[in-house]
Amino acid sequence: RERRGRAMAPGNQRRLPCGSVLLAVCLCALATPIGSALVPNLPTPPPTGGPDNGGQFRFATVSWIKVQHDPPVIRFTVEAAFRRDFTALNFQGSGADGLLVVGDRFKPNGLESIMFDFGDGHILTPMDFHVTAISSTEDWVQGHSTFDHTYAALTNLNPFIYHTKFRGCCRVSALAVNEDTSWSLPSEVNVRDDWSSPRITALPVVTVLQKERPADPEPSFYLPASENFSPFQPEAPFGTRHPVERGWAVVASIGSAPASIGKTVAPANVPNLHVSGPDGLVTLSAGPVYDGPAGTAKCAAGAGGACAGAPPGGGSVARLEPGWYNAVLMMWRGNSSTPVEFMVHLVADDAATGSVMPRIYGDDPELFYPKFSYSRHVAYVGFPVRGFSVLASTTQHAVSLGFTVGRLPEGARLTTVQGGSARMGYACFNGTGACAESPSTPCNGTSSPGCTCSAPNSGAACAGAGDAATCTMGGVCR
């Protein structure tokens, strides 16, 4: 099956000195600001929803802008995703199933209070979230919480760098490691020199395909981020304290182990996780499925030698089994940083078990970063940018494909425009066009004198493997 998603870029983009990091402009939709409060010595609430309810946290990122310079007023936005079926009273909503739907507001809770620590002795709890997206099939609800906080006046006696944290408990129970642990996402906020943080626009779940053989490259993907200009920012450059103006890093401390449910090992990023500082290329050194060329044995969990993972910087790490892993990363820009936690779904192609990874591709070779073409896909305010298609296909039949999208920049939209019909069965793939005047003569999609090129019959229904009568001109039925 094939699905096409058409993405339209907004027309209010602004060209940036991007360096090596993919950055685009967007303005966050802001909710009504919520004041912060000093809450001392919060007790740990009892587990919600019963002892088998499990964790609820899946994804979060934090961004901010400065609203006022002195005393500094910072407007924070926390974007987060949780389990939708988490059986706590605060997760009930207006949906037909009694759960949260788009437009609802809720105050997430858990084994520990979910809160935002401003780094100056003040915390905000509970936090009010506005639901922006849900999936009943994948069991998640995503929303954002926006609030203002006033820091101490900028004097020689007061600090101007604060270490904030978004924290709570617990991570989802489906993780291969760090399941049911507390999360803590740190940020460094320089209220004197910076006017905003970048905004990381990663998806809550990124699916990667485990490499098949030791010589294959390890799975990798880029993390996108966008500028997050404050409308109150004067036209002045921000300072630079670090060797690079922008850069990525793996976060060392990501939470704690709640003793109340028997956890004893503090959570940590798996050693297989690596991010390239200059450009945000994330690599999961999971190791191969097989220990050598075709016909040799499958690798086992934790195996070394040819089965070990190969990090970009050299060395080796223990092989990972397919499953769900959390990743906590940080992006520096200027004198401040912003965090993101998301899930990586590691899968392996195995026809025997019916596990096949869909392939994603585009209608333009310059669509995907880092080969992204600014001349073709970026527009200025008031000028449209042409639409483009993102496609997905799978070799499995009798399945449907669909797209998941994160929070889009203001003015952008994503629509499903072709494919993915209710028809189940076999279809033709990878055929070439043919001349109408001579059906046995292939063509590349462009007509010429004496050859009116017809489109290939990719996508046409066929009877099954080997149906060459329907799938002509090199097409295969699958």
Summary of the structure (lengths in Angstrom):
residues: 478
radius of gyration: 24.8
end to end distance: 9.3
largest distance: 84.7
contacts: 1494
relative contact order: 0.17
helix: 3%
strand: 36%
